[in-house]
Amino acid sequence: MNVVVVGGGKVGQLLTQLLVEEEHNVVVIDNRESVLEELQDTFDVAIVHGNGATVDIQREASVHNCDLLIAATSSDEVNLLCCVVANMLGAKHTVARVRNPEYDGQIEFLGKKLGLDMALNPEKETAREIFRLLQFPNFTKRDTFASGRVELVEFKLTKDNPLVGKKLYEAKELAKVNALICAVDRDSQVFIPSGSFVLEENDIITVAAEGSKLVNLLHTLKMLRRPVKNVMIVGGSSIGEYLAERLLKTGVDVTIVDIDKYKCKDLSARLPKANVIRGNGTQQDLLLAEGLRDMDAVITLTGMDEENMIISMFASSVGVPKTVTKINRTEYLGVLKTAGIDTTVSPKLLVANEIMRYVRAIYEKGTVTESDTAGTIETLYRLFNGKAEAIGFTVPKEGNFQGVSLKQLHLKPHILVANIVRGNQVIIPKGDDCMLPGDSIVIVTTSDQAISNLTDIFAPGSLY
């Protein structure tokens, strides 16, 4: 597929990497020659130097022949203009990153008027992700499928967890709550486990569970915590404001710490129920004076990864039960768990993952007949820092695998059917279960499989 990326910043670089890994033809537009040269040397992509919102530059990048243009510059207005120009030139699909909260209520309107296929707000998506994690503080990651009826949750097995030392088929406590362990990260190696796999202390596991049964799951595993009632947000960014709004609406007490006087004044006006403190969030005495030890959770959202990491580590050291750390530089993610920072969020990763889901969906729809498009990707989440994926599909109307028990199907290695949603019924599948037309299913696999369509999960020459 031919993809044009406008903007070679953090998001643009990550998207370029992911697109190249999936063997798409990529052209990057940026007005900074040094950025383009680095991208070309690193990923061997075509580059165009100039303003990506202009007709001449887009023509030079062959936007008129592209399947998708992604506008990911630092300016919302430039991103929207890029998409307008691309539509006029004949680009098949356009996606824009739109960050300004003032545009938030206009996204649907703008999309219809400008021909925009997708607009993503990284800050709002990040706030939503953190809010969902705070609802169940034991989880380090939480992803939703089938309109919330199925969830994939990630957590670390501590020494006292009843699953430690058990084989998967022995985990009867887990089976009672309609759940399935579908991926394990052990010392940075990812397993799609079989029934004989033995769980160990410090394993990070991903569990597929019925959304309405998450409390039961935590109770069964003796992991249930008291609800989060007091939250400190360090960094009064747009993410912090979005998050504080959500928390205050649910009755949570919120303290926001930021060093900028004018930002604090604005936050105080817009969030009168929040306790807004002007000060340096890296100063331990300040945090302690503002009640750090009494907090149920601390969320670090400053503009510097290193500051966020240090503040989170300090909060953990004084007994704060939950910390969430915002990270921009994804190269840090692999080492953070060894430092005791297990819950992180990355705005650029959230946006990149959502765009890649869209890329796979439109790519597959362009290569199959319209009647088969129900088998294309609907939801995609990356697990364990991109080493595994959970992918949601709707089973198409036709296919000779339908009605055949899972134990008779020949799937590719390292692929697991994690759940089946049939009407209002959530099925955590066993060998005798099968897929039927209209079912919503989630498969979990290692990221090297490149799954774009439901039919990709079957071994070559198998039943399908």
N, C-alpha and C positions, 0 to 999 in steps of 0.2 A: 504494500500500500504506500502511496506517495503522501508524505506528511511534511508540512511546513511549520516550523516552530519559530515564532517571533519573540525574541527575548532570550538572551543567553545567560540570564542570572541563575540563581540557585534552583528555581523550579524548572527553568528551561534546560539547564544542564542535566538534572535528574531525568526529565522526560526524554531528552536525547539519548541518554544511556539506556533507558528501558526500551525505547523504540528500536534502537540499534540491536539490542539483545534479542528482540523478537523479529529481527530481519526486515524491518520496514525501510523504505528509502526516505531519508531525512534531509531536509534543507533547513539550515538555521539562519535567520536574519537578525542582525544586531548592528548598532551603530558604533560599536567598540571593536576595533581591529584586533586588539590583544585577546579579547574574549573569544572571538571567532577563530583565531589561530590556535588557541589552546584546545577548543572543541574539535577542530579539524585534526589536530595532531593526536588527540586522545581517542576519538571515535571514528575518524575517517569519514566524516560527513561533508556534504556540499555546504558551502557558506555563501552568503550574500551580505555585503557591507552596505548599510544605509538605514533609512527610516522605513520600518516595516508597515507604516500606515499610508505610504504613498503608492500610487498606481504603478509607477515605473519600477520601483524596487520589487513589488509583488510580481510584476510581469517577469522580471529578471529571475525571480525564484520559481517561475512556472506555476504560480498559484492557480492559474486558469485550468491547469491539468491535475491539480492535487485533489486527493480524496478528503483531506482534513487539514485545516489551518488551526493551530493553537496559539492564541495570543496570550503571552505570559510575561509582558513587560511590567515595570514597576508602576505604570500609570494606567488607571482604569479607563480613562478617556481614550488613550492611545489603543488599548486593547479592543474597546468597542469599535473604534474607527477602523482598526485592522480588519475586523470581522465584516463590517459594512462593505469595505472595498473588496474583500475576498468574495463576498456574495455576488457583488456586481461583476466580478471577473469570471465567476463560474465555479468557485470552489464548492465541492459537494457538501461539506460539513464544516462548521466553525464552532470553536470553543474559546471562551474568554475567562480570564481570571479577573474578578471584580471584587475589590476589597473594601471600598468605602461604605460604611454603614448607612450613609445617606441614600445610597442606591438600592439598599437591601429590599425595600418594599416595591421597587420598580422593576425587579429582575424579570418577572413574567411578562410585564408590559413591554420592556425593552426587547426581550427575546422575540416576541411576536412581530414587533415593528421593524426590528433590524435583521430578522432572519437568523437569529442566533440559536444554535442547537443546544448549547449548554453554557451556563454561567456559574462559576464556582467562587465562593467566598471562603478562603482558607481560614480566616480568623473565626468566622461563625461555625464552620465545620469543626474546628479545634475545640471551641467552647462546648459544642454539643457533645463531642467525644469525652471531654473531661467530666461534664455533668453526668453522663451515663456511667462513667467509672466510679464517681462518688456515690452513686446509688448502691453499689456493691463494692465496698472498699477492698475486699480481698482479691478482686480480679485486677490483673495488670493490663488486660485487653478485653474488649467486649464488642462483638460484631453481631449484626442482626440480619436475619433472612426471613423471607415469607411474611412480610409485613409485621415483624416482631414476634411471630409465633415460634420461631426457632432462633436460638442464640448460640454463638460460639464464644466461649469464655476461656481466658488463659489465666493460670495461677501457678505458683511455685509450691512444690510439695515440701513442707517442713517436716521435721523429725517426728512430730506427734500426729501427722496426718494418717488416718487409718488405711490409706491406700499404699503406703510405703511398704515394700517387700512383697506385694501381692502381684500375681499374674492378672492380666486383664479379665480373663474369664472368671477369676475368683472375686472380682470386685462386685459382689452382690449388693452391697450398700448403694453403689452407684446405679445399678440396674433398677432399683426400686423407684428411682425418680426419673425414669425414662431418659437416660443420658448415655453418651458414648464417648470414651476417650479416643480421639481420632488423630492426634499428633503429639509427639514428645520431643522436646529439645533437651538433650543431655550433653553438657560440655560443648555447646555450639554445634553438635551433630544432630540432625533432625531425623526422626523415625516416624514412619506411618506404621503403627504397631499391629502385630497379630495378637491373637488371644493368649499366646504363651509368653508375651513380652512381660518382663518383671519391672515394676516401677521402683525407683530408688529415690532416696532423699535428695533434694535440690533439683530434681527433674522439673522442667517447666512444661506443663501439659495444656493442651487445648481440648476442651470438652464441648460436644454438641449436646444441647439440652433444650427441652421445651421451655419457652420464655416464661410461662406462668409458673414454672417449677423451680426457678433459680433459688428462691428462699429455701425450699425443701432440700435442694442440692447442698447448700451451705450448711443447713442443719444436720444433714446426714453425715457430712464430712467434718462436723464439729468446727466449722469455720465462721459461724454467724457472729457478726459484730453489731454493736449498737449503731443506729443511724447517725450519719454525719449531721451535726447541728451547728458547729462553729468552724468556719473556714477562713484562713488568711490567704489572700492573693498578693504576691509580691510582684509588682509591675502592673501599672495601670494602662495597659495596652488595649486595643480593640477587643482582643481575646478576653482580657480581664473584665471589660465592661459587659460583653455578651454573657460571660459566665456568671457574673454577679447578678445580672438581671434574672437569669434562670433560677439561681439559688435563692434570691430574695423572694421570688414568687412562691417558693415552696416552704418558706418560713425559716430558712437557714440564716444565721447571723454571719455577716460578711465584714471582714476587715481588709481594706486595700491599702497597701504601702507603695508609694511612688516618690521619687526624688524631685520630680518636676512640679513646681508651684502651680503653674497654669493648668496642667493636666489634673492635679488634685482639685483645683477649684471647679473645673468642668465636671469632674466625676461627682463631686459633692452636690452639684446642682442637678445632675441627671439621675443620681442614685441617692436620694435623701435618706433612705433607710440604711445605707451602708456607712460603716465607720471608716472614713478616708483619712489616712495619716501621711503627712509629708515627711519623708525621711529616706535615708539610704538603706535599702533592704539587705545589704551585706553586713550592716553593723549589728552584731549579735546582741548588744545591750538594748538597742532599740526594739528588736523583735521580742526579746524577753519582757521588756517593759510593756509591750502591747499585748501580752498574754499568749505568747507562742506556745508555752507548755500546756495551755488549756485548749488548744485547737485540736479538732478531730482530723483536720487535713490542712496541708500547706501546699499551695500551687505556685510554682515559680515561673513567671512569665516575663522576665526582663529581656532586653535585647541581646544579652550576652550569654552564651551557653555555659561558660565557665562560672559565671555568677549564679546561674540557676542551679548548677550542680552543687556548688559549695553550700548554698542556702538550703537545698534539700537535704544534704548530708548533715548539716547542723541541726535541722529540724528533727531528723530521725534520731540524732544522738541525744536529744533532750526528751525523747519519748513521744513525739507526734506520731500517731499510728499510721497515717497515710500521707505520702507526698506524691505529687505529680510534677514532672520536670519537662519543660519545653526545650526541645533541642532542634537546632537548625542544621548543624553539621552532622550528617548521618554517619560519618566515620566514627563518631563517639559511641554509637549505640551498642556496638559489640563489647565494649569494656565497661559500660555503666553498671551492668548487673554485678560485676565483681566488686564494685564500689558501694554496693548496697542500694543502688538506685534502680528499682525494678519497673517502675511505671513512668513511661515517657510518652510524650506526644510530639509530633513533628508536622507542622502545617504543610510543608511542601510535600511530605510523604502522603498525607491524606489526600491532597489535591492530585498528586501524580497517580496514586492508585485509582482514584475515581476516573481520571481521564483515560488511564490504560484499560479499565473495564469498558469504557465507551469505545475505545479504539478496537478492542477485540470484537465487540458486538457488531460494529459497522463493517469491519473487515469480513467477518463471517457472513453477514447478510448480503454482502456483495458477491459472495461465491456460492450461495445456495439459492434454491428456488424459494419464492415467497411462502409457500406452504410449509417449508421446513424451518422457518426462522424462529419457531418456538424453542428450538434446540440451541439457540445462541445464548451467550452469557448475559445474565441479568444483573448479577451482583458479583463483585470480586473483592476479596480482602487478602492482603499479604500478611502472613504469619511469621513470627520469629525473624523479624528484620528482613523479610523477603525471601527466606529460605524455603518457605512452603506457601501454598495458596489454598484458600477456601473459595469455591466458585459455585454460584447459584444458577440453576437452569429451570425452565419449564419443559417437561417431557412433550415432544411433538406428537401430532396425531398419528403419524405412521412410523413404523420401525419394527423390525422383526425381533428386537430384544424385549419388546413390551409383553408383559405377562409371564416372562421367563424368570424363574427364581434367581436371586443374586448369586447363589452358590454355583449355578450352571453357566453364568456369564463369564467370559474370559476378559478380565480387565487388564490393562497395562500394569506393570509393577508399580508399587508405591502409590496406588490410587485406592481411596476408600469412599464408599457412599455413606455419608455421615448421617443423613436423615432424609425422610420422605414426608411431605405434607400433602395429604389427600383430603380436600374439602376442609373441614375443621379438625381433622385428625392429624396429630403429629406422630409419625412412626420413626422410632430409632431402629433401623433395619437389622434383621437377622438374615441368615442364609436363605430362609424360605420366603422372605418378602420379595416383591417384584416392583417394577416401575410400570405405571399405567399412563395413558394420555392425560395431560392436564396436571399431573403431579408436579409439585415444586420440589426439587431435590438440591442437595448441597453435596459436592464432592470435595475431598481434601487430598492434596497431592503435593509432591515436591515441586519447586518452581522450575525445574529443568524440563518439565513435561510439555509446556506451551499448549495448554488446552484452550481452544477457542470455541468448540462446539461439543455438545453432549456426545456425539459419535466419536470424538477424539479419545474418549476414555477406554475404548475397546482395543484389545490387542489386534494387530494386523492378521487378517485371515480368520478371525474368530467368528462367533455366532453372528455378530452384526455384519 
